[in-house]
Amino acid sequence: MKKYDSQAPSRTSADSDRLEEIKALREGFSRFMLNYQFAIDEVMTKINILKTEFEHLHEYSPIEHVDSRLKSPESIVEKIHRRNIPITFDAIREQLNDIAGVRLVCSFIADTYAVAEMIKAQRDITITETKDYIKNPKPNGYKSLHLIVEVPVFLSSSTETVRVEVQIRTIAMDFWASLEHKIYYKFGQEIPSNLLDELSEAADIANDLDVKMERLHNEVQVLRPGAESRSARAAGLPTNFSLDDLFNRE
């Protein structure tokens, strides 16, 4: 029979208080992260409804595919440390916009802007910030249209407003961004200069491909103005898109 040491220290009031604090912190963080997952679900539902509508009711869908991600606790901790953000839920909620992320991949450059307008038109979505990295690419060549949106999350006893970062890009932009992410993950911040040069060149090639495919798409619609063009017009999609108009607009 196992003997118990009667001299073993018993749990003190301070120990119990500390355990309660840890339990409350864990529950608070779980609730905090769940709100962001719920917000992702809200945005994904809206986008998948649009995607399904186009696939079934129109001849052409501007959305190729859509996915989402919730930033890991480790990534959140690393970012708040790097940006010197106070370790409180309110500060993190206010200063980090990318805890919840949704990425849409479109066929053409024009589609990215058309889909963005559809998202903005949703009555219960509020756009708090727009970053147009298509018109103004990052120095490394990164291109994408970023929307910071706020969506209501309806809980059993309250309604929370939660931010989600929505990234909208073409297939070519997405391919380049995926490669760039893998390279940065492998090398960290010390990327060999020759790889940086090749990444920049690849960004130019991806842009040339986007431009060429856009023009081919427009030429096809001009030469064969049929069901696809009528469907696109009915859905509010551009049918004769000019890249010059895009990059010269205010």
C-alpha positions, 0 to 999 in steps of 0.5 A: 500500500502506498504511503503518503507523506503527512509532512508534504506541503498543503496547497495554500490560499496563495496557490489556489488564487494563482491557479484560479488566475491561470484558469481565468487567463486560459478561459479568457484567451480561449474566448478571445481566439474563438471570437476570431474563429467565429468572425472567420466563419461569418466572412467565409459564409458570405464569400462562399454564398457569392462563389456558389451564386456565380457558379450556379446562376452565372456563366462566369465566377470571379472567385477561383477559391477561398481559404482562411487562417487563424494566427497561432498563439505563438505568432501573436506573442511574437508580434506583440513582443516585436511591436511592443504591444501591451499584453492585454486583450484590449490592446491586442484587439485594437492593434493587431488586424491580422489575427483572423485572415481570409484569402480570395484568389481571383482569375483576373485583376479586374475581378479582385476589385469587383469582389472587393466591391461586393464585400463592401456592399454587405450591410453588416460588414464595415471596411475600416482600412484598404491597402491596395498593393496591386496598384502600389506593390510592396518593394519586394514585388508583393501584390494583393488587395487588403481589406480590414473588415469588422463583422458582428459575431452574435454570441449567446449573451452578447454581440462582439465586433471582430476584425478580419483581414481579407486578402484578394489577389489573382492566381499569379499573385498568389503563386508568387506570394506562396513562394516568397513566404516559403523562402522567408520561412527558410532563410528568415530575414537573411535572404541571399541577394541573388534570391531577392533579385530573382523574386523581384524578377518573378514578380515582374513576370507574374504581373506580365502574365496577369496583364496578358491574360486580362487582355486575352480575356477581354478580347475573347469577350469582344469577339464572342459576346455571348452568355458570359458577357451578359452574365457578367454585366448582370452581376456587375462584373467588368466586361471590357476592363482596361488596365490603364483605367485601373492604374490611372484612377484616383 
